[in-house]
Amino acid sequence: MILKDISFLHPQHNLLYDDLLLEQAEQGKSGEVLRIWESPHPFIVLGRIRKVEEDLFIDQIVRDGVPVLRRSSGGGTVLQGKGCLNYTFVLSKEKTPALENLHKSYEIILNKIIQVVDCLGIKAAFRPISDLVLLEGEKKFSGNAQRRGRKYILHHGTILYDFFLPSIEKYLKVPFDLPEYRRKRDHKEFVKNIPITSEQFRAAFIDICRVSRVDVQLSQEEQPLLEELVKKRRVIENLIIL
């Protein structure tokens, strides 16, 4: 398995590179791939069908000039930035037929992440539909979402490890559709960083996922394709005019 350890300064590039990896796989130009990335700057990402007015404290976001974008996958709204590590899987449904089932696919993939953090001394558990929590206290440290193609799935998730957690409640409202295990807890009571470093996660991720090669920059083929995708998809940017 190839790991793309590639992050971008621009939020839109970080989101669209995941889409590019899926599209290349769907077109038969690449295969299964993993990715790790982290944004040095804060930005907000809405799931494909989430609504700005329901999820965000708009006045505060405008006041602080935080970019708001929309991703192509489902799931909830998240705040990105330093201390929030992201992982991406592009996986073949033909190679692993169980991935055809949405709920089963989350369980399969997130059990891998549980193995990764277990290597680092973190006891975690899967909570449907798409969360990872610390066993002690059931506090969430990872949210996940998917975009499903005909032959491949794109699965991406977050790991909170050194994130400034108060910024979550500053910008994001508590969603209406809460999972039962959350027990109506607010953001401060519900989310938590796990005590690892990004370097430790990368090393364990590479080991557990049997990575054979690590790419740290775009290939010559990917660079123009990503720029073309950015030009086509500028509509996902500036959901809130700052």
C-alpha positions as CSV (number, residue, x, y, z in Angstrom):
1,M,0.0,0.0,0.0
2,I,1.2,3.5,-0.9
3,L,1.0,6.3,1.7
4,K,0.7,9.9,0.5
5,D,2.1,11.9,3.4
6,I,1.1,15.2,1.8
7,S,-0.4,18.4,3.3
8,F,-1.2,21.7,1.6
9,L,-1.3,25.2,3.0
10,H,-4.6,25.9,1.2
11,P,-7.7,24.3,2.7
12,Q,-9.3,23.6,-0.7
13,H,-6.2,21.7,-2.0
14,N,-6.4,19.5,1.1
15,L,-10.0,18.6,0.5
16,L,-9.8,18.2,-3.3
17,Y,-6.7,16.0,-3.2
18,D,-8.7,13.3,-1.5
19,D,-11.3,13.6,-4.3
20,L,-8.5,13.3,-6.9
21,L,-7.2,10.1,-5.3
22,L,-10.7,8.6,-5.5
23,E,-11.2,9.7,-9.1
24,Q,-7.9,8.4,-10.3
25,A,-8.7,5.0,-8.7
26,E,-12.2,4.9,-10.3
27,Q,-10.7,5.6,-13.7
28,G,-8.2,2.8,-13.3
29,K,-5.2,5.1,-13.2
30,S,-4.2,4.1,-9.7
31,G,-5.2,1.7,-7.0
32,E,-5.7,1.6,-3.3
33,V,-3.9,4.4,-1.5
34,L,-3.6,6.0,2.0
35,R,-3.0,9.6,2.9
36,I,-2.1,11.6,6.0
37,W,-2.4,15.4,6.2
38,E,-2.7,18.3,8.6
39,S,-3.6,21.9,8.1
40,P,-1.4,24.6,9.7
41,H,-4.4,27.0,9.7
42,P,-8.0,26.6,11.0
43,F,-10.8,26.1,8.6
44,I,-14.3,24.6,8.8
45,V,-15.6,21.8,6.6
46,L,-19.3,21.0,6.2
47,G,-20.5,17.6,5.1
48,R,-22.2,17.3,1.8
49,I,-25.7,18.1,3.0
50,R,-25.0,20.0,6.2
51,K,-26.5,23.5,6.5
52,V,-24.5,26.6,7.4
53,E,-27.2,28.2,9.5
54,E,-27.8,24.9,11.5
55,D,-24.2,24.1,12.2
56,L,-22.2,27.3,12.6
57,F,-22.0,30.4,14.7
58,I,-21.7,32.6,11.6
59,D,-21.1,36.0,13.3
60,Q,-18.1,34.6,15.2
61,I,-16.7,32.9,12.1
62,V,-17.0,36.1,10.0
63,R,-15.4,38.1,12.8
64,D,-12.4,35.8,13.0
65,G,-12.1,35.3,9.2
66,V,-12.2,31.5,9.4
67,P,-12.7,29.9,5.9
68,V,-15.7,27.6,5.5
69,L,-15.7,24.9,2.8
70,R,-17.9,21.9,1.8
71,R,-16.5,18.5,1.2
72,S,-17.9,15.9,-1.2
73,S,-18.5,13.2,1.5
74,G,-21.3,13.0,4.0
75,G,-21.0,13.3,7.8
76,G,-21.0,16.2,10.1
77,T,-19.3,19.6,10.3
78,V,-15.7,19.7,11.6
79,L,-13.1,22.2,12.5
80,Q,-9.7,21.6,11.0
81,G,-6.3,23.0,12.0
82,K,-3.0,22.4,13.8
83,G,-3.3,19.5,16.2
84,C,-6.0,17.7,14.1
85,L,-4.4,14.9,12.0
86,N,-6.4,13.5,9.1
87,Y,-6.2,10.1,7.5
88,T,-7.6,9.0,4.2
89,F,-8.3,5.5,2.7
90,V,-9.1,4.9,-0.9
91,L,-10.1,1.2,-0.9
92,S,-11.3,-1.3,-3.6
93,K,-14.8,-2.8,-3.1
94,E,-13.7,-5.7,-5.4
95,K,-10.7,-6.5,-3.3
96,T,-12.7,-6.3,0.0
97,P,-16.4,-7.1,-0.8
98,A,-17.5,-6.3,2.7
99,L,-16.9,-2.7,2.0
100,E,-20.0,-2.7,-0.1
101,N,-22.0,-2.5,3.1
102,L,-21.8,1.1,4.4
103,H,-22.0,0.3,8.1
104,K,-19.7,-2.7,7.9
105,S,-17.1,-0.6,6.0
106,Y,-16.9,1.9,8.9
107,E,-16.4,-1.0,11.3
108,I,-13.6,-2.6,9.2
109,I,-11.7,0.6,8.6
110,L,-12.0,2.1,12.1
111,N,-10.9,-1.2,13.7
112,K,-7.6,-0.5,11.8
113,I,-7.3,2.9,13.5
114,I,-8.1,1.3,16.8
115,Q,-5.1,-1.1,16.2
116,V,-3.0,2.0,15.4
117,V,-3.7,3.9,18.6
118,D,-3.6,0.7,20.6
119,C,0.0,0.4,19.6
120,L,0.5,3.8,21.2
121,G,-1.2,2.8,24.5
122,I,-4.6,4.3,23.7
123,K,-7.6,2.1,24.4
124,A,-10.3,3.1,22.0
125,A,-13.7,1.8,20.7
126,F,-15.9,2.1,17.7
127,R,-19.2,3.9,18.1
128,P,-21.6,3.7,15.2
129,I,-22.1,5.2,12.8
130,S,-18.6,6.7,12.4
131,D,-16.9,7.7,15.6
132,L,-13.9,6.6,17.7
133,V,-13.9,7.2,21.4
134,L,-11.7,6.6,24.4
135,L,-12.9,3.6,26.3
136,E,-12.6,5.6,29.5
137,G,-15.4,8.2,29.5
138,E,-16.5,7.6,25.9
139,K,-15.0,10.9,24.8
140,K,-14.7,11.3,21.0
141,F,-11.3,11.9,19.4
142,S,-12.1,10.8,15.8
143,G,-14.9,11.6,13.4
144,N,-15.2,9.9,9.9
145,A,-17.1,10.3,6.6
146,Q,-17.2,8.5,3.3
147,R,-17.8,9.2,-0.4
148,R,-18.7,6.0,-2.3
149,G,-17.7,5.4,-5.9
150,R,-18.7,2.5,-8.2
151,K,-15.5,0.5,-7.6
152,Y,-13.8,2.3,-4.7
153,I,-14.7,4.1,-1.5
154,L,-13.1,7.3,-0.1
155,H,-13.0,7.2,3.7
156,H,-11.5,10.0,5.6
157,G,-11.2,10.7,9.3
158,T,-9.7,12.9,12.0
159,I,-7.5,12.4,15.0
160,L,-7.5,15.0,17.7
161,Y,-4.1,14.9,19.4
162,D,-3.1,18.5,20.2
163,F,-6.0,20.6,19.0
164,F,-7.2,23.8,20.8
165,L,-10.6,22.3,21.8
166,P,-12.3,25.5,23.0
167,S,-12.3,26.7,19.3
168,I,-14.8,23.9,18.5
169,E,-17.6,25.3,20.8
170,K,-16.6,28.8,19.6
171,Y,-17.5,28.1,16.0
172,L,-19.7,24.9,15.8
173,K,-23.1,24.5,17.2
174,V,-24.1,21.2,18.9
175,P,-25.8,19.3,16.1
176,F,-29.4,18.2,16.3
177,D,-28.9,14.6,15.4
178,L,-26.8,13.4,18.3
179,P,-25.7,9.8,18.7
180,E,-27.2,8.1,21.7
181,Y,-23.8,7.5,23.3
182,R,-23.1,11.2,23.4
183,R,-25.8,11.6,26.1
184,K,-26.5,15.2,25.1
185,R,-23.0,16.3,26.2
186,D,-21.8,19.6,24.9
187,H,-18.5,19.9,22.9
188,K,-16.4,20.6,26.0
189,E,-17.7,17.5,27.7
190,F,-17.7,15.3,24.6
191,V,-14.4,15.7,22.6
192,K,-10.9,15.1,23.8
193,N,-7.3,15.0,22.5
194,I,-5.4,11.7,22.7
195,P,-1.9,11.9,24.1
196,I,0.2,11.0,21.1
197,T,2.3,12.9,18.6
198,S,1.7,13.1,14.8
199,E,5.1,11.3,14.3
200,Q,4.0,8.4,16.6
201,F,0.7,8.0,14.7
202,R,2.4,8.0,11.3
203,A,4.9,5.3,12.4
204,A,2.1,3.1,13.8
205,F,-0.1,3.8,10.8
206,I,2.6,2.7,8.4
207,D,3.2,-0.5,10.3
208,I,-0.4,-1.6,10.8
209,C,-1.5,-0.7,7.3
210,R,1.5,-2.4,5.8
211,V,2.7,0.6,3.8
212,S,5.3,-0.3,1.3
213,R,6.1,3.3,0.0
214,V,5.7,6.8,1.3
215,D,5.3,9.7,-1.1
216,V,5.8,13.2,0.4
217,Q,5.0,15.2,-2.7
218,L,2.7,15.2,-5.7
219,S,3.7,13.2,-8.7
220,Q,4.2,14.9,-12.1
221,E,0.8,13.6,-13.2
222,E,-1.0,14.7,-10.1
223,Q,0.1,18.3,-10.0
224,P,-1.8,19.5,-13.1
225,L,-4.8,17.3,-12.3
226,L,-5.2,18.8,-8.9
227,E,-4.9,22.4,-10.3
228,E,-7.6,21.6,-12.9
229,L,-9.9,20.2,-10.2
230,V,-9.4,23.3,-8.1
231,K,-10.4,25.5,-11.0
232,K,-13.5,23.4,-11.6
233,R,-14.6,23.3,-8.0
234,R,-14.1,26.8,-6.8
235,V,-17.8,26.8,-5.9
236,I,-17.0,24.9,-2.7
237,E,-15.0,27.8,-1.4
238,N,-16.3,30.9,0.4
239,L,-19.6,29.5,1.7
240,I,-19.5,32.4,4.0
241,I,-18.3,35.7,2.5
242,L,-15.5,37.0,4.8
